[in-house]
Amino acid sequence: MAKSKYDLATIFFVGIIIFSAIGAIAPITSGIIWLIIAVCGALVAIQNIKISEENSFLIGVIALVTILTAFLIIPEFRFALSSQIGVFFFNLLVGFGVAGFIVALGLISRLGLKR
């Protein structure tokens, strides 16, 4: 059997994006889609992020969360909240926010254990 060039974590990463788009387009109950996106984010953090990549990943997640939060709360961009683009951004915020939270907890716990 031929080995796939994509590992499971890459599939979950793409799953965050696909389910975010599906949640923005289709009228699915947001709690269910957020749960699916959050699980995909958790699996990305657990399986894909190596110790040597944690700092870079956290910087990227912080930048992404800051930008997406700005799009959702700045009055000039408030129109996006009611649009499909705003829902897509919020869904991405859920998925990558969970991944960043898990990576940050791992980093903090390792820093505490070194002392």
Helices and strands as residue ranges (DSSP letters): H 8-25, H 30-48, G 51-53, H 54-73, G 75-82, H 84-114
